[in-house]
């Protein structure tokens, strides 16, 4: 997130936690869509 608001920090933390199992099994550098998935999850969380 480009903003440092507590909510965005929470969203970043939740997103990172959700993606951790995938990040450990898939090298993000070899998986170009990881940033897209990350953005998608953040967008969904922001809609809540």
N, C-alpha and C positions, 0 to 999 in steps of 0.2 A: 504493500500500500504506500502511496505517496504522502499519506497523512499519518500523523503520529497520535491520533486520538485513541483513547483507551479502547473504544469499540473496535477500531481497525486493528489494534495490536492483538485483541482477543481473537478476531477473525483470522489473523495471520497465524496465531498459535494453534487454533483449532484446525486450520487447514494443514499446517505442518504436521500436526499430530495424526490427522487422517491419512496423510500421504506417507508417513514414516514407514509403514510396512512395505509400501510399494517402492519407496526410495532405497530401502535396504536390499531389495531383491532385484531392482532394476536400476542400472546406472543412469542417472538423469542426463548425463552427457550423451549417452547412446540412445536416449529416448526423447527426441525433439518435441514431442507433444506434452511433456511433463509440465512445461510452463503454461500451456493451453489448459490442461486439466486443472492446474493450480488456480488459474484465473477463473475458470468456470465454477469451481467449488466456492471461491470467494464471492462470485456474483450471486450464487444461489443463497449463500449465508446472508448476504446483504439484503436479500429480499424478505428475509424472515422478520 
